[in-house]
Amino acid sequence: MPIIKIVQIGILSLFYFGTDSGLHWLFVNVIAYSFVVFRSDQRSIKYWIVCVSTLLFLVCELLDTRGIYLTSIDQNIVIVLVFIAVSFNFAMVIHLVMNRLKSVNRHLRILAEKDELTGLSNRRKVLADAVNIFADSVINRESCVFAIVDLDHFKKINDTFGHEAGDLVLSKVSTLMASVIRPQDKIGRYGGEEFIVILPNTTLSAAERIMENMRQSVEDMLIETEHGIVIPVTISIGLAPIESSVSRYEEILAQADKGLYEAKRSGRNRLSALSNYQN
């Protein structure tokens, strides 16, 4: 497309309309198009087109030629056609720019909401999900359960096998946990080796079954390092349901955290559910 436009503008400016027509200023459109369309790995093509366009623009600016092949009527017809072509080109450039901006915005939003190591939602995103789901559950009077998951003895894993092994464990366990929950559930990294799972429209008994399946799946998995070392991993889970006395989602998380503490105090590798009425 840029090469076709270069040839078209050059011929029209130098031979048909003459340089006094100002058509050579359309080379600016070609240059703008090249900067928008070509990727970083096509840099040589982009700069070649920019250089050729600039050179032809200077030639047209310095030379004084007159149109020799078209009558005045023909020139009016061609002017209309050129105007249509330029309008189409300009609209296409705007469309490309808008698509690029939307793509960049989507990419930035993903980067802002995703935890780099685990691929799960980061703390900010999962807490935003918690706020929205909590509000919907209260308004619609639906049951909902929050869970906090913690990897058992994670510091010992880091100290024994190294931080690379710890990162591998976090990545593998995160992938497994995300695969065993339902599509409507939300999971995200709360911080360190802690995760939040939000189970909307779910009773406490149903949530216990889902999270027990998660706990058993993690216990059964085998995580092997590149050196052939198998790392055993277990998780502890605390659960808390939304109840009528609750006014803020932080209260649910606090209760789930108490349940997690109880699970760890009882020997780890288990889950504990606390009602909001319990202390």
Beta strands, then each sheet from edge to edge (+ up, - down):
strand 1: 144-151
strand 2: 186-191
strand 3: 194-200
strand 4: 223-224
strand 5: 230-231
strand 6: 235-241
strand 7: 271-273
sheet 1: 2+ 3- 1+ 6- 7-
sheet 2: 4+ 5-
end
